[in-house]
């Protein structure tokens, strides 16, 4: 089975090598697009979680008006987190479907293997 990391780094090489086994260019492009969306969304999700944790730790130390401002900021961040979570679920579903298709791509032939 192919490694997605290898395909990310060597997309053109993989597509050219696989030509002898069929046309997998479109499938590889789809998989890489969804993989990129997934990784970007995951990173955003982790950044939001980190920011919320920082804010929560700061809220504990604050009092009065400053505490209210931080709570308001946290509420806004929570809404962003919910939007991102919905998007993440959609992308994750697409990724899972494409992972099944990705497994259908054959291994890349070694350089020593002759075509035909």
C-alpha positions as a printed NumPy array, in Angstrom:
array([[  0.   ,   0.   ,   0.   ],
       [  1.17 ,   3.518,  -0.761],
       [  2.19 ,   5.964,   1.915],
       [  0.359,   9.31 ,   1.767],
       [  3.524,  11.104,   2.932],
       [  5.422,   9.687,  -0.04 ],
       [  2.672,  10.765,  -2.43 ],
       [  2.659,  14.297,  -0.934],
       [  6.386,  14.667,  -1.545],
       [  6.584,  12.819,  -4.886],
       [  3.198,  13.357,  -6.512],
       [  4.43 ,  13.704, -10.116],
       [  6.86 ,  10.805,  -9.817],
       [  4.127,   8.566,  -8.387],
       [  1.658,   9.515, -11.129],
       [  4.23 ,   8.851, -13.863],
       [  5.299,   5.521, -12.372],
       [  1.685,   4.373, -12.005],
       [  0.812,   5.129, -15.665],
       [  1.81 ,   1.573, -16.566],
       [ -0.828,   0.262, -14.141],
       [ -3.653,   2.608, -15.083],
       [ -4.624,   6.248, -14.787],
       [ -4.683,   7.123, -11.093],
       [ -3.905,  10.832, -11.537],
       [ -7.415,  12.091, -10.753],
       [ -7.764,   9.872,  -7.694],
       [ -4.351,  10.933,  -6.374],
       [ -5.25 ,  14.61 ,  -6.916],
       [ -8.535,  14.155,  -5.007],
       [ -6.836,  12.332,  -2.153],
       [ -4.143,  15.008,  -1.845],
       [ -6.706,  17.836,  -1.927],
       [ -8.83 ,  16.297,   0.819],
       [ -5.717,  15.382,   2.796],
       [ -4.542,  19.007,   2.657],
       [ -7.966,  20.298,   3.77 ],
       [ -8.017,  17.746,   6.574],
       [ -4.559,  18.661,   7.863],
       [ -5.285,  22.418,   7.686],
       [ -8.576,  21.987,   9.514],
       [ -6.985,  19.761,  12.144],
       [ -4.299,  22.377,  12.735],
       [ -6.945,  25.092,  13.094],
       [ -8.863,  22.897,  15.534],
       [ -5.755,  22.38 ,  17.656],
       [ -4.954,  26.11 ,  17.602],
       [ -8.472,  26.986,  18.78 ],
       [ -8.269,  24.405,  21.575],
       [ -4.91 ,  25.765,  22.657],
       [ -6.213,  29.331,  22.655],
       [ -9.266,  28.331,  24.701],
       [ -7.078,  26.566,  27.239],
       [ -4.896,  29.665,  27.581],
       [ -7.943,  31.884,  28.014],
       [ -9.448,  29.553,  30.6  ],
       [ -6.224,  29.622,  32.594],
       [ -6.162,  33.432,  32.439],
       [ -9.835,  33.75 ,  33.45 ],
       [ -9.107,  31.935,  36.709],
       [ -6.585,  34.607,  37.665],
       [ -8.729,  37.621,  36.701],
       [-11.537,  39.444,  38.486],
       [-14.183,  42.019,  37.656],
       [-14.367,  43.699,  34.254],
       [-11.252,  41.982,  32.874],
       [-12.766,  38.601,  33.671],
       [-15.997,  39.53 ,  31.807],
       [-13.987,  40.571,  28.728],
       [-12.097,  37.285,  28.746],
       [-15.311,  35.298,  29.133],
       [-16.772,  37.163,  26.148],
       [-13.633,  36.37 ,  24.145],
       [-13.955,  32.735,  25.169],
       [-17.59 ,  32.66 ,  24.03 ],
       [-16.604,  33.948,  20.588],
       [-13.849,  31.367,  20.412],
       [-16.358,  28.657,  21.349],
       [-18.545,  29.644,  18.369],
       [-15.524,  29.485,  16.059],
       [-14.721,  26.085,  17.497],
       [-18.253,  24.821,  16.77 ],
       [-18.116,  26.056,  13.145],
       [-14.724,  24.471,  12.684],
       [-15.936,  21.208,  14.228],
       [-18.797,  20.947,  11.701],
       [-16.393,  21.581,   8.857],
       [-13.938,  19.082,  10.32 ],
       [-16.613,  16.374,  10.442],
       [-17.499,  16.93 ,   6.771],
       [-13.875,  16.806,   5.699],
       [-13.201,  13.765,   7.887],
       [-16.106,  11.931,   6.257],
       [-14.71 ,  12.755,   2.79 ],
       [-11.254,  11.666,   3.912],
       [-12.535,   8.314,   5.174],
       [-14.327,   7.681,   1.871],
       [-11.231,   8.572,  -0.142],
       [ -9.005,   6.448,   2.096],
       [-10.951,   3.434,   0.882],
       [-10.375,   4.497,  -2.739],
       [ -6.708,   5.282,  -2.011],
       [ -6.184,   1.687,  -0.922],
       [ -7.166,   0.584,  -4.432],
       [ -4.12 ,   2.299,  -5.94 ],
       [ -1.434,  -0.305,  -6.612],
       [  2.123,  -0.071,  -5.363],
       [  4.552,   1.938,  -7.443],
       [  6.719,  -0.357,  -9.563],
       [ 10.418,  -0.371,  -8.705],
       [ 12.785,   1.377, -11.083],
       [ 14.258,  -1.979, -12.084],
       [ 10.881,  -3.311, -13.3  ],
       [ 10.414,  -3.052, -17.039],
       [  7.069,  -1.97 , -18.472],
       [  5.301,  -4.659, -20.429]])
